Amino acid sequence: MAARAIVSFGSNLGDREAAVRAAIDALAGFPATRLVARSSLLETEPADVPAEFAGLKFVNAAAVYETSLDPFDFSRRMHAVEDAAGRVRTVRNGPRTIDIDLVDFGGARIDTPELTLPHPRAKERAFVAAPLAELGICVEELP
């Protein structure tokens, strides 16, 4: 049975738009997964970043997928896409070629070291809420 995966994307290094588009398409290439909807690309101010990176604007988007993968497999594959795109995690909330967050997965509630669903900070982030609103999804209505 397919689940609805809601995913948020962001980039503030390099060709930000190309990185977000490529990531959206990469997830659509997962086994037993199809892209249902994608938002437009939105340029946003950085939030919760170290002061030295405050000038690096983000490009953000959201997408909805239907998938038969389980949430852990989907999440692992998302992280592999980040790694393949050159994502380096050296500074918390530092610059990144691509950031992919699983916001919701079929309403699942998961709290493990590997995965937390729904995303614990999605409702606080305008750069997540705005692209989702474009897709008719209100973050306040997510589990």
Phi, psi and omega per residue, in radians:
M1 nan 2.327 -3.088
A2 -1.412 2.511 3.070
A3 -1.954 2.706 3.069
R4 -1.598 2.092 3.087
A5 -1.835 2.172 3.097
I6 -1.855 2.184 -2.994
V7 -2.250 2.439 3.086
S8 -1.921 2.477 -3.107
F9 -2.237 2.560 3.055
G10 -2.707 2.642 3.086
S11 -2.626 2.431 3.046
N12 -2.352 0.377 3.074
L13 -2.346 2.520 3.046
G14 1.193 -2.580 3.107
D15 -1.409 1.507 -3.008
R16 -1.019 -0.781 -3.110
E17 -1.125 -0.765 3.132
A18 -1.114 -0.665 -3.135
A19 -1.121 -0.751 -3.133
V20 -1.186 -0.788 3.122
R21 -1.051 -0.766 -3.129
A22 -1.101 -0.689 3.141
A23 -1.171 -0.740 3.106
I24 -1.023 -0.797 -3.138
D25 -1.178 -0.634 -3.137
A26 -1.092 -0.725 3.128
L27 -1.151 -0.594 3.108
A28 -1.149 -0.327 3.121
G29 -1.545 -0.012 3.087
F30 -1.104 2.637 3.080
P31 -1.031 2.523 3.045
A32 0.952 0.608 -3.072
T33 -2.365 2.440 3.044
R34 -2.414 2.532 3.090
L35 -1.330 2.214 -3.141
V36 -1.718 -0.741 -3.098
A37 -2.760 2.628 3.045
R38 -2.418 2.539 3.100
S39 -1.444 3.022 2.960
S40 -1.298 3.013 3.091
L41 -1.572 2.313 -3.114
L42 -2.123 2.279 3.037
E43 -1.495 2.273 -3.073
T44 -2.303 2.731 3.047
E45 -1.290 2.556 3.097
P46 -1.172 2.569 3.118
A47 -2.243 2.402 3.080
D48 1.022 0.637 3.116
V49 -1.882 2.699 3.049
P50 -1.009 2.565 -3.034
A51 -0.918 -0.648 -3.085
E52 -1.184 -0.211 -3.140
F53 -1.953 0.163 -3.059
A54 -1.113 -0.348 3.141
G55 -1.521 -0.079 -3.112
L56 -1.595 1.711 -3.137
K57 -1.212 2.669 3.128
F58 -1.750 2.712 2.818
V59 -1.935 2.203 -3.107
N60 -2.148 2.719 3.059
A61 -2.756 2.989 3.051
A62 -2.405 2.733 3.097
A63 -2.568 2.708 3.085
V64 -2.092 2.332 3.133
Y65 -2.178 2.687 2.889
E66 -1.899 2.293 -3.082
T67 -2.540 2.593 3.018
S68 -1.726 -0.004 3.063
L69 -1.199 2.729 3.029
D70 -1.443 2.819 -3.044
P71 -1.064 -0.575 -3.137
F72 -1.218 -0.748 3.104
D73 -1.125 -0.768 3.122
F74 -1.037 -0.804 -3.132
S75 -1.106 -0.770 3.121
R76 -1.051 -0.737 3.131
R77 -1.150 -0.643 3.066
M78 -1.037 -0.778 -3.141
H79 -1.150 -0.582 3.077
A80 -1.141 -0.637 3.078
V81 -1.126 -0.769 3.086
E82 -1.027 -0.823 -3.133
D83 -1.059 -0.771 -3.127
A84 -1.125 -0.468 3.130
A85 -1.522 0.080 3.088
G86 1.541 0.331 3.107
R87 -1.135 2.219 3.101
V88 -2.135 2.276 -3.133
R89 -1.873 1.544 3.132
T90 -1.957 -0.636 -3.120
V91 -2.122 2.242 3.119
R92 -1.004 2.234 -3.104
N93 1.023 0.475 3.099
G94 -1.402 -3.118 3.134
P95 -1.036 2.608 -3.141
R96 -2.628 2.478 3.069
T97 -1.161 -0.656 3.088
I98 -2.722 2.476 3.049
D99 -2.267 2.176 -3.129
I100 -2.145 2.155 -3.138
D101 -2.128 2.292 3.026
L102 -1.445 1.939 -3.061
V103 -1.468 -0.764 -3.125
D104 -2.668 2.586 3.124
F105 -2.410 1.567 3.096
G106 1.027 0.460 -3.140
G107 1.346 0.138 -3.120
A108 -1.099 2.546 3.021
R109 -2.014 1.973 -3.084
I110 -2.344 2.365 3.089
D111 -2.442 1.522 3.114
T112 -2.255 2.904 3.082
P113 -1.039 -0.484 -3.095
E114 -1.465 -0.587 -2.998
L115 -2.665 2.346 3.038
T116 -2.179 2.149 3.112
L117 -2.342 2.503 -0.148
P118 -1.115 2.869 -3.129
H119 -0.975 2.201 -2.991
P120 -1.168 -0.378 -3.093
R121 -2.034 0.097 -3.083
A122 -1.014 -0.697 -3.082
K123 -1.207 -0.308 -3.120
E124 -1.602 -0.105 -2.951
R125 -1.969 1.981 3.115
A126 -1.077 -0.567 -3.119
F127 -1.245 -0.195 2.981
V128 -1.689 -0.800 -3.068
A129 -1.100 -0.725 -3.066
A130 -1.118 -0.872 3.099
P131 -1.106 -0.619 3.113
L132 -1.170 -0.682 3.119
A133 -1.059 -0.644 3.093
E134 -1.051 -0.498 3.132
L135 -1.612 0.091 3.127
G136 1.418 0.325 -3.139
I137 -1.936 2.154 3.093
C138 -1.685 2.098 -3.113
V139 -1.055 -0.505 3.132
E140 -1.160 -0.376 -3.133
E141 -1.618 -0.089 3.094
L142 -1.285 2.715 -3.137
P143 -0.973 nan nan
